[in-house]
Amino acid sequence: MSTATRKSPLTDWTLVVPVVALVALVFSWGRDLPSGVVALVALCLGGAVLAAVHHAEVVAHRVGEPFGSLVLAVAVTVIEVALIVTLMADGGPKTASLARDTVFAAVMITCNGIVGLSLLVGALRTRVAVFNAEGSGAALATVATLAVLSLVLPTFTTSKPGPEFSTAQLAFAAVASLSLYGVFIAVQTVRHRDYFLPVDTGAGRSRPAGAESPSEAATAMASASASAGGGAGRAAPAPVDEDHAEPPSVRDALISLGLLLVALVAVVGDAKAVSPTIESGVESAGLPNAVVGVIIALLVLAPETLAAVRAARRDRVQTSLNLAYGSAIASIGLTIPAIALASIWLSGPLLLGLGPIHMVLLALTIVVSALTIVPGRATLLQAGVHLVLLAAYLFLAVSP
């Protein structure tokens, strides 16, 4: 993560921007905005995204990985869930599929967009992007299970007509999603935290011609570490230490945590403020209503995308994958229980099942992601495949 400066966050631009964006949210909430004001709110939205990335990196530098990635992923997802419930409560029957569209968009954007961009940046920097296959594989398996249980099964269940769960089925999906999310967090932060730490590739050191590649160096260090420990357990890539610079003080980290929450509230709220303009634009262009969920998901996930790309530029691809898969897991694991609870007072159907096109894209994403993660390293080719899958999803969302 980024090196924390000695300058206090209280005098930094990242204090002013979240507050301004929050003020813009307060004055624009629930109002019909002219195009000029919409442009101003969108500008505040972009500034809040950049501020959120900065404060997330300050907090992450203080608490270390994988807790830093977890802070941003959970914070964004909790606010995203609140936004979905709010829109469903206000939108009527046309929002029956909003939760499905938003969650599936988040899965595709994280597993193909964020992963693809991170691998692209990492491969351009070191030719081979190296990460921990054990941690990333476990996260991918969790994403695949949650996605199939929550988004695929409703299409095939017969208790209710249409792609929706019965009350009992929805309750089971909510409990299963929340349980899997809790187990994943426990594994990531306690029992196998080392599986989710960045891998030391030695990319920052020059290597003479014919010397071992970064991936070979990581493998060699892992073998040496296993040998030093008596050979017990499975050899894993050597985790890299956190940045050598002194972490920020507790006071600065707490201030950044508070400003991160403010910035994220502003990001989601400003996205909701501009969503009527987006909806009218989508409708006037004759595009499917699901495009609105895709656009909002792109806006909400912008802080995590920027943070993941910046981590990849520092040769911390594992941190980028923690952000990507952690966001996908949190999106499903927290949204489905929240929607199940909200369905008690929300009227109308709750459509969760995917259509044939999206199920094909999900299956292809899972297969390709598994082939990418298993070796523990990736090149430009894998990055390109994931980005093409994202492009296919976006194109088919516009032209199904």
C-alpha positions, 0 to 999 in steps of 0.5 A: 500500500502507499506510504503514509505521509507525515502531513496530517490528513486534516490539512490535505485535499482529501479532507475537503473533497469528501465533505464537499461531495457529501454537501452536494449529496445533501442538497441534491437528494430527492430533487430533479436536477438540471443538467448543469447540477448533474455535471457538478454532482458527477464531478464531486463523485469523481473527487470522492472516488479518488479521496476514498482510494487515498484514505483506504490506502492510509488505513491499509498501511496501518492495519496491513494486509489483508485487513486493508483490502477488507476495509474497503470491500466491506465498506463499499458493499454495505453502502451498496446494499443500502442503495439497492434496498433504497432504490427497490423501496422507491422504484416499484415493480420495475426494480424487481430485478435490480438486486440481481442486475447489480450483484451480477454486474458487481461479480462480472466487473470484479472477476473480469474487470478488476482482475483483468486490469490488475493482471494487465498492469502487473504483467506490463510491470514484471512480464509475469504477474505473481500471486498466491494461488491458495488464497486466490483459489479459495476466494474464487471458489467462494465467489463461484459457490455464492453466485450459483446458489444465489443467481443460478438456482432461482432460474431452475427452482419450481416452488414459484413461477419465474426466476425467484425463490420461495420464502424458505428458499430465500431464507436458506440462500441468505443463511448460506451466503452469510455463513460462507462470507463469515467463514471466508473472513475467518480464514482470510484474517485469522487461520490462513492470513499468509495465503492472502499476503502479497508474494515477494517476487523480487521485481524491485531488484535487478536480475542478471541475464539468465537469472530466475524469473520472479515466479521462479524466485517466489517458488524458490523462496517458498521452498526454502521457507518450507525447508527451514520449517522442517518441511511440514505443511504445503510450500507456499509463496513467500509473503512480502513484508508491508511497506518499509515506510513507517505506518501512519499514526493511530490518530491519522488512521482513524481520521482516514477511516472516518473520511473513507466512510464519508467518501463512500457515502458520498460516492453511493449517494451521488451515484443515486442522485445522478441515477435518474438522469442515467435512467432517462438517458437509458430509456431515451436511448432504447436500452434495457433497464438492466444497463442502469444497474451496470452503470451504478455498479461501475460507479460504486466499484470505482474506488476498489478498481483504482485501489487495485490498479495502484496495488498492481503498479506496486507489484502487489497483485495479490492485494488487487485480487483480494480487493476483486474477489473480496468485493464479489464475495461481500456483494453476494454474501451481504446483499442476499441476506439484506434483500431477504430481510427487506423482502418482509416489507417490500412489495412485489416479486424479487427476481434473482435468477439469471437468464441464459446469456448471463449464465453462460457468461458466469460459467465462462468467467468461473472456468477462465478464472480457475485456469488463471488462478491455479498456476499462481502467475499470469501474463498479458494473455490472461489479462486480455481474456478477462477484459474481453469477457468484461467487454462481452458482458457490457456489450450484451447488456446494451445489446442482449 
